Amino acid sequence: MALLLVMASLFLFIALGTPIFLSLGLSGLIGIYIIMGARGFFQLPSSIFAQLNSFILVAIPLYILMGELIFVTGIGKDIFYVSSRWLNEIPGGLAIATIYSSAIFGAMCGVSIAGVAAIGTIALPEMLDRGYDKSLAAGAIAASGALAVLIPPSISFILYGSLSSVSVAKLFIGGIIPGLTLATMMALYVLIRVKINPKLAPKEFSFVTWKERIAPLAKLWPVILLILLILGTIYSGICTPTESGAIGVAGALLITIVNRRLNWNTLRSAVSKAARISASLLIILACAYTFSQFLNLIRLPEKVANWAISLDVPGIIVVLISMLLLVILGCLIDGASLIIVTTPILLPTIMALGFDPLWYGILMVLNVEIAVITPPVGLNLYTLQSITDRVSLGEILRGTAPYILIDFLCLLLFMLVPTLALWLPSTM
């Protein structure tokens, strides 16, 4: 009865448009009061503090600040310029260049909306001016911006690692192959669609010589520097992800100085935005922990795990059902909340069935990839709409819809073939 009342309260708060952190926190408090009365509130502040007082979580503001600094350096413009030169003669080349530019930007940032804004402000006008279909152009930007969720350094992996005790370093490395695979699947979709209907993406105007392709590669030195500083130090075991985040911030700051983009206004803006985003994530985490405390009081994770084990079906069927549940929930809540709310419930079940929590973490973040582009909560959709008035929300939704299916097919691939995700972390 308590669970029904709490879940009804949660969905009622969400339906009323209550911020997700309040929805989770208030629902959790209601549940704790039902089970323990007012005395259940006294231990809660110290428990929340202990949960947030984590060295792993220090990485969140560091990577967000790094992303904000990268945003003002103009690296996104350089990445897109180089990619478009190399892919100029391929059908739909600018859209494919957008996808791989977002993947590269994601390898330095870890925040999907930053990728959409940085690449979208450059790629969208370029594609529309060359006669690209509006939905095709908008879909490529919004969907590929989500690659920052999966390609390390990823805030989603940090959140999952803090909740599951799985190595964040291995999660980061485990996201590389799925991220590159998904980017390639997106690019193939654009290529096939433009081959079928060339009117969607007219042939690029100019022929690009090899000199024009090779010369701009020098502009990518910041990309190589940051990837080596972050992923290189993590993979080699020199630094933890948190320490690499600090090094990454120093590297991003150096790049802003070299590119002459650093001034008081840009620094203040970057720090201010990073602080707001970090605070919003941490308050969601605190309130979700309150909700999780209630679930632990009624022993829901244990009951769900026992129920799943008792089913006379293969374990992979249970995983598939949990993935479908996550896809549905991803339409209702943001990606960070999806990880924070569901991990304490579903992870014990997955582990009880004998599956690797590292593998499940990668599947979880693939679900977040879908969540950020599915309405009505998909943040990437509204971020793209906010930076342009040349495409409508309807055109963005139509362009993004096929990528939801592509994301789900990629999710199925790594669910059915776990070694694809686990091989690279196993070499660390």
N, C-alpha and C positions, 0 to 999 in steps of 0.2 A: 504493500500500500504506500509506504514511504517513497519507494522508487517511482511509482506512478505519479504521485503528487509532485515530486521534484522534476520529473521529465516534463510533465504538463506545464509546470511553472517556467521551465527553461524555454520550451517552444512558444509559450505565450509571450514571454519577454522578447524573444527574437521577432515574433510576428508583429509586436507593437513597435518595432524599430529601436528597441533598447540596445545601446552599445554592447558588444559581445562580452566585454570584461564584466560589465554589470550583470548581464544575463547569467553568466557562469557563477559569479560571486554570490549574487542574491539567491540563486537556486541552491547552491551549495550550503549557504547559511540556513536556509529553510530546512534542508535535509538534516543537517547536523543538529538543529534545534529539535526536530521531530524525534531523533534517535537519542540524544543525550541531554536535551534541555539547554538552559543557558550556560551550564558548566562546560559544555563543549566548545564555547567561544574562547575560554581563557587560554587554552594551549595553542590556539590557532595562530596568533601572531608570531610566536617563537618558531613554530613549525614552518610557516611561510618564509621567515627570515632565513632559517637553515636551508631551505630549498633554493633560495635565490643567492645565498652567500656561497657561490660556486666559481672556481677558477675558470671552468669551461665557459660560463656565461659572460665572462669579461670579453670574450671574443666577439660577442654580438655588437656592442657599440664600436669596437675597433673596425670590424669589416664594414659596418654601415658608414662610419666616418671615411674610410678609405674609398668607398663607392661615391660618396658625395664629393670628395676631392677629385676623384677621377672624372666626375661629370663636368667639372668646370675647366678641366685641362684641354678639352677639345679632342681627346683621343678618339672618341666615337666617330668624329668626322674623318679622321685619318684612316681608321679601320675600314670604314665604308668606302672611302676613296680607293684604297688599295684593292679591296675585294671586288669592287665593281670593274676595275681595270682587268683583273684576271678572269672574270666571268662574263665579260662583255658580249662575247659571241655565242654564248649558250642561250637557247630559248628561255625567256624569263630570267635572264641573267641578273638583273637588278634585284628582283625578289629573292633569288638564291643568295646573292651577295648580302642582302639584308639578314637572311637567316644565319649565315656563317659569321657575319659581323656581330650579331647579337650573341652568338656562342662565344666568340672571342672576348667580347665585352663582359659577358657573364663570368669568364674565367678570371676577371680582375675585380669584379664587383660583388656578386652574390645577392643583389636585390633586383627583382624582376622589373619593378616599375621604373627604376633608374635606367635599365636597359631599354625599355620602351621609349622613354623620354629622350635618351641620348641618341639612339639610332633613328627613332621615328622622326624627330625634327629635321633630320638630314635626308633620310631615305624616302619618306612619303612625298615631299614636294618633287624630288627627282623622278620618282616613278610616275606620278600623276602628270608632270610636264612632258613626259615621253609617251603619254597615251595609255598607260597601264590601267586596267580595270580597277575601279576604286576598291571593290571588295577583295580582290586578289592582293592588292598592295597593303590594305589595312590588315588583312588576315595574317600575312607574312610577318608584319611588324609585331602585332599583339601576341601571336602564338610563339614566335621565336624569342621574344623578350622573356618569356617564361623559362627559357633554357638556363637563366641565371639561378633559378631555383634548384636545378639539378647539377649543373657543372660547378665544381668547387672553385672558390670558397663559397659555400651555401649556408645561409642563416638557418634554413630548414634542417640541415644535417646537424647543426650545433644544437638546436632545440631538441631534436630526437635523441642525440647523444647524451644530453644532460638528463633526459628522462629515462633512458634505457641503460645507461652505463656502458654503451657500446663506444669503442674508440672513435672519436670524431675524426682523427687522422685517417683511419681506415674507411670511414664513411665518405670522406672527401675523395680519396683515391678511387673508391668504389663507384662514385658518380661519374667518373670520366668516360668510361666506355658507354654507359647508357646515354649520357649527354651527347656524345658524338654520334651515336647510333640514331638518336631521335632527330638531331639536326639533319642528318643525311636522309632520313625518311621524309622529313618536311621538304627538303630540297627536291627529292625525287617526285613528290606530289606536285610541286610547282612545275617541274620539267614535263611530266606526263600531261598535266592539264593544259599547259601552253602548247604542247605538241598537238593535242587534240583540237584546241581552239586557239590558233595563233593570234587572233584579234584581241585576246586578253592581255597580251604583252607584246606590243610591236617591237620589231628588231631595233636594237640600239643604233644610234645614228652614225657614230664614228668608228673607224677601224683603229684598234689600239696596237701599237708596235710593241715588240719585246722590250725595247728600251723604256717605253712608257710604263710597262708593267714592273720592270725590275727597279728602276730608279726610286719610286715611292716607297719601296720596302724599308728604306732607311728611316722612314717616319714611324715604323713600328717598334723602335727600340724600347719605348716605355712598356709596351705589351710584353715583350720578351723579358724585360727586367722584372716586372711585377710577378709574372708567372714563375720565374726562377726563384724569386725571393719568397714566394708563398708556397707553391706546390713543391718546388725543389727542396726546400728546407724541411717540409713535412715528410715527403716521401723518403728522403735520406735519413730521417730520424734526428736531424740536427735540432729541430725546434718542435714544440707542440703547436697545435693550431692557434692557440691564444697568442703565443710568442710570435708566430708567423704573422698574425694579424697586426701586432705592433710594428713589426718590420715593414709590413705592407703599407701601413699609414705613413711611416717615414719615407718609403719609396714614393708614394703618391705625392707627398709634400715636396719631395725633391723634384718630381716631374712638373708640378705646378710652378716651382721657382724657375726651372730651366725654360719652360714654355712661356714664362713671364705672365702667368695668369694669377699669381698670388698677390692679393692686396687685402686690406683690412675687411672690405665688404664681402669678398668671396670666402675668406676664412671664417668670418662670423656667420655667414649664411650656411656654410658646410657644417660647422659645429652645431649650430642651432637646429638644422634639419636632422642631423644624426642624433642629437639629444632627444628630440621629439619622437622619432621613430623608435629609438631604443627604449624610451620610457613606455611607449604604447605596447611594445612587445613584452616588456617585463611586467606590466600591470596585468596583461592578459595571462601571463604565466602564473602570477600570484593568485589571481582569481580562479584560474583553472585548477590550481593546486587545492584551493578550498573545495571545489567541486569534487576533485579526486579523493579528498579526505572523506567526504560523505560516501563515495562509492566503496572505499576501503572499509568503512564502518559496517556497511551491509554485506561486505565480502563479495561484491559483484564480480571482480576479476576472477577470483577463485571459482565461483559458481559457473561463470561462462566457460572457463577452461575445462572444468569437470564435465560440463554438458557437451562440449565439443569432442572431448575424448570418448565419451559414451556413444557418440553417433557411429553408426555402422557405415561410414563412407570414408573414402581416401582423404587424407589430410589436406591435399591440394584443393579439394572441393571446398573445404572450410576456408582456406585462404582466398579462393575465388569469391566466395560469398562476402568475406570481409572487404575485399577490394571493391565489389559492387556497392557495398554499404558506404565505403569511403567516398566513392564517386558521387553518390546521392548527397551525402553530408557536405561535400565540397561545393555543392550548388547553394548551400544555405549559410555556411560560415567561411571565414577566410582561412588561408592555408596554415598560418601559425596556430590558430585555434584548433584546426582539424588535427594537427599533430599532438597538441597539448592535451586535448580532451580524450582522444581515442587511444593513444598509446598505452596509458595505464590499464585500459580495459582489454584491448586486443592482444598486446604483446605477450602477457602471460599465457594466453591461449595458444598463440603461435609457437612459443617455446615449449609448452606442454606437448605439442604435437611433434616436436623434434626438429623444428626448422631453425635456421640460423637467424638470430636477431639482426645481424648486419645485412643480410639479404632482405629481410622484411623492412628494414629502414630505407633501403633503396626503393622498394616498392611503395612505401609510404610517401616518399618524396616525389615519385612519379605521379602519385595521386594528387599531390599539391600542385604539380605541373598542370594537371587538368583543372584543378579548383580555381586557379588564377585567371582562367579564360572562359569559365562557365558563368552565365548569368544566374541569378541577379546580383551576385556578390563579386564576380570576377574583376579584380582590381586593374588588371592590364587593359581591359576594355575601356574603363572610364579614364585611365591615364592617357590612352591614345586619343580619346575624344577631347580631353582637356587641352591637348597641345595643338589642335588643328580645328578649323571650321570647314575644311574641304571635303570631309567625309562625315556622314551621319552615323549615329549609333547603330541604326539598322544595317548599314553597309558593313560596319565593323563586325557585327554579330554574324552576318551572312558569310563574311570572309573567314571568320575564325571557326565556324562550326565544323568544317571538314577536319581541322587540326585536332578537335576533341577526339574524333575517331582514330586519327593517327596516333595520338598520345595513348589511347586505350590499347591499340594493337602493340605498341612498344611495351606497355605494361604487361600484356599477356606474354610477349616474347621473353621478358626477363623473369616472369613468374614461372614459366614452363621450363626455362633453361637457366637455372640459378648460377651455373658456372660462368656464364657470360659476365655476371656482375661481381662474382667473388674471386675471379682469377687474379686480377691486378692487385687487390689488397693482399692476396696471399703471397705476393712476391716481396712485400715490404720487409 
